[in-house]
Amino acid sequence: MPELPEVETTKRGVAPYLLNESITKIDIHHRSLRYPVEDAILLMENQTITDVTRRAKYLMIHTAGFYLIVHLGMSGSLRVSLPDEPLKKHDHLVFHLSNGRELRYHDPRRFGFVQLFQGDVTPDYLTKLAPEPLSDEFNVDYFQSIIVRKKQPIKAFLMDQRFVVGVGNIYANESLFMSGIHPLTRTQNLTQAQCTTLVSNIRAVLARSIQDGGTTLRDFIQPDGTHGYFAQMLSVYGREGEPCLTCGTLIEKCVVAQRSTFWCPNCQPKQD
């Protein structure tokens, strides 16, 4: 699924085609997303786009009076297209722009959503989010103040949006590998040194992935609409039974918080 780096790269990719352009028309081809698409989004017609922002895995498209929240769910994407490009089967929403382009919301599994909000109204699912992992608020002091009260495996903790936003499954696996921390380690058992290393590596792996995504996703008007998500080299994710790129030990897999979890038993020894 698109994770924070992919959503950030999507934002950076589509923004140049949206900023200061008006939405001349909105076509709703399929309403049955995670939340049904309401006619209220048509209020964005004839509005000029003033900004495109991101919070966690949510994209926001702003005008003077309204803003759209776009979530890509498990399989969604946004792409800028030319009008003569044929619609794809799962292009559920099309935003016609004053520059002659079209912004198309594509979601085969329909787990994403698009919702309209007015003025400074903010939905609960945004106000309850933890700090951004690339922000100054996400630091060792914050991290330690939270984990001291938690007993769950660190992998599950990293996936909880109430404590860390946008890391996602792939980058949680990669950050723990980089830090030499077993994914089943209880959060309250992490040392200060481990916390410092993990916070640093979470920031590093996300920043690097955004940079890589900026290369693999740089063309947002590709005729085939392919994006090349996760093209960067992954050390453990999806590599069960393959040799560790560092030591050669075979990568192992289990399920933590209902998500596939990968680690190297040599580089990430289990703690008592």
Number of C-alpha atoms within 10 A of each C-alpha: 15 21 23 25 27 24 24 23 23 24 19 19 21 19 18 12 18 23 16 16 20 20 24 18 18 21 12 17 13 13 16 14 17 14 13 12 19 13 12 10 17 17 16 24 15 16 19 20 21 16 16 19 14 17 17 23 20 24 21 19 21 23 23 13 13 18 25 19 19 21 23 24 21 15 14 21 24 24 22 25 22 14 12 8 11 10 13 12 10 16 21 21 21 21 21 23 22 16 13 12 19 26 23 22 23 23 22 17 14 20 16 22 21 22 17 21 16 14 11 9 10 10 10 8 10 12 8 11 17 17 20 19 23 17 9 9 13 19 17 18 12 14 18 17 10 14 19 13 10 14 13 16 18 23 25 20 21 24 20 16 18 13 19 19 21 27 25 22 20 20 24 27 26 22 27 25 23 20 19 20 26 23 28 17 20 20 23 16 16 18 11 13 9 16 20 17 18 23 20 19 20 22 19 16 18 23 16 13 23 22 16 20 24 18 14 17 22 17 16 18 20 14 13 9 16 14 19 13 17 17 13 15 9 14 20 27 21 17 17 17 13 14 16 20 13 10 10 12 15 18 22 19 18 13 9 18 13 8 14 14 24 28 29 29 18 16 19 17 14 13 12 6
